[in-house]
């Protein structure tokens, strides 16, 4: 699996991707926990054309919440530990097939940790302007006169 092999945990509490040249400092969570949350983010909202670094950016609020609130930290650490236990040897990140990881996510879909991840990602992933062109979204249109004369009927993927 490309993600697990490409993202390494450094000794200083950071995740480093040599293949995509990005890094993410982790302050509130264990780096391995953050690595799991990033892959979990990709599996919840899968887009093959979006690079892992955008999922890392989208997952950063989990680390920030954990650093600010011990209860949030416990929820994420415990939730990921339970997910890893369900996955068996190698944990969630070591589960090679996406379909197998999604089956694991279905088992925890009602937990507070899963719901926090899912609901946070809706904003933290899709509000990244750098990925909007991938979806054909040109941004807000109000300041440019609205959508009637600017993009109302030009979505070719819908």
C-alpha positions in Angstrom: 0.0 0.0 0.0 1.5 3.3 -1.0 0.3 5.4 1.9 1.8 3.2 4.7 5.1 2.8 3.0 5.4 6.5 1.9 4.6 8.1 5.3 7.3 7.6 8.0 7.2 8.6 11.6 10.2 10.7 12.7 11.6 10.6 16.2 10.6 14.3 16.7 6.9 13.8 16.6 6.4 14.4 12.9 5.1 12.5 9.9 7.2 12.7 6.8 6.3 11.7 3.2 9.4 11.3 1.1 7.4 10.5 -2.1 5.2 13.6 -2.0 7.7 15.9 -0.1 5.5 17.0 2.8 5.7 16.8 6.5 3.3 17.4 9.4 4.4 18.2 13.0 2.3 16.3 15.5 1.9 17.9 19.0 -1.2 16.5 20.7 -1.4 12.9 19.4 1.0 10.1 18.9 2.5 10.2 15.4 1.2 6.7 14.7 -2.3 7.8 15.7 -2.1 10.7 13.4 -0.9 8.4 10.6 -3.9 6.2 11.1 -6.3 9.3 11.2 -4.9 10.5 7.8 -5.5 7.1 6.2 -8.8 6.9 7.8 -9.7 10.3 6.3 -8.8 9.1 2.9 -10.9 6.0 3.3 -13.9 8.0 4.6 -13.7 10.5 1.7 -11.8 8.7 -1.0 -10.6 10.7 -4.0 -7.8 9.1 -6.0 -6.8 12.4 -7.6 -6.2 14.1 -4.2 -2.7 13.8 -2.8 -2.1 12.5 0.7 -0.8 15.9 1.8 -4.3 17.4 1.5 -5.7 14.6 3.7 -2.9 15.4 6.2 -3.9 19.0 6.2 -7.5 18.0 6.7 -6.6 15.7 9.6 -4.5 18.4 11.4 -7.5 19.7 13.4 -7.6 16.3 15.2 -4.1 16.9 16.5 -5.0 20.5 17.5 -8.1 19.3 19.4 -6.1 16.7 21.2 -3.4 19.2 22.1 -6.0 21.6 23.6 -8.3 19.1 25.3 -7.2 16.0 27.2 -10.7 14.4 26.7 -10.3 14.8 22.9 -6.8 13.3 23.1 -8.2 10.3 25.0 -11.0 9.9 22.5 -8.7 9.9 19.5 -6.0 7.7 21.1 -8.5 5.2 22.4 -10.6 5.2 19.2 -7.5 4.5 17.1 -6.3 1.8 19.5 -9.7 0.1 19.2 -9.6 0.4 15.4 -6.1 -1.1 15.4 -7.3 -4.0 17.6 -10.2 -4.7 15.2 -7.7 -4.7 12.3 -5.4 -7.3 13.9 -1.7 -7.6 13.3 -0.3 -4.5 11.5 -3.3 -2.4 12.6 -5.4 -0.3 10.4 -2.5 1.2 8.4 -1.2 -2.3 7.8 -4.5 -3.4 6.3 -3.7 -3.4 2.6 -7.0 -3.4 0.9 -9.2 -0.3 1.0 -12.4 -2.5 1.0 -11.1 -4.3 4.2 -10.4 -0.9 5.9 -13.8 0.4 4.9 -15.3 -2.8 6.5 -13.5 -1.9 9.7 -14.7 1.7 9.5 -18.3 0.4 9.2 -17.8 -1.5 12.5 -16.9 1.8 14.3 -19.2 4.1 12.4 -21.4 4.9 15.4 -18.5 5.8 17.8 -17.8 9.4 18.9 -14.3 9.2 17.4 -15.6 8.2 14.0 -18.3 10.8 13.9 -15.9 13.5 15.0 -13.5 12.5 12.2 -16.2 12.3 9.5 -17.9 15.6 10.4 -14.7 17.5 10.8 -13.5 16.3 7.4 -16.5 17.7 5.5 -15.1 21.2 6.3 -11.4 20.6 6.6 -11.0 18.6 3.4 -13.4 20.4 1.1 -12.5 23.9 2.2 -9.0 23.6 0.8 -9.0 25.9 -2.2 -6.0 24.1 -3.8 -8.2 21.0 -4.5 -11.3 22.8 -5.8 -10.1 22.7 -9.4 -9.9 18.9 -9.2 -13.7 18.9 -8.7 -14.4 21.6 -11.2 -15.5 24.0 -8.4 -14.5 27.6 -9.2 -15.3 29.0 -5.7 -18.0 31.3 -4.5 -19.7 33.3 -7.1 -21.6 36.0 -5.2 -18.8 38.5 -5.5 -18.7 37.9 -9.3 -22.5 38.3 -9.9 -23.8 34.8 -9.0 -23.9 31.5 -10.8 -26.6 32.4 -13.5 -24.0 33.9 -15.8 -21.0 32.1 -14.3 -20.9 28.4 -14.1 -24.6 27.5 -13.6 -24.7 25.0 -16.4 -21.0 24.2 -17.1 -20.5 21.2 -14.8 -19.5 18.4 -17.1 -19.2 15.7 -14.4 -22.7 15.9 -13.0 
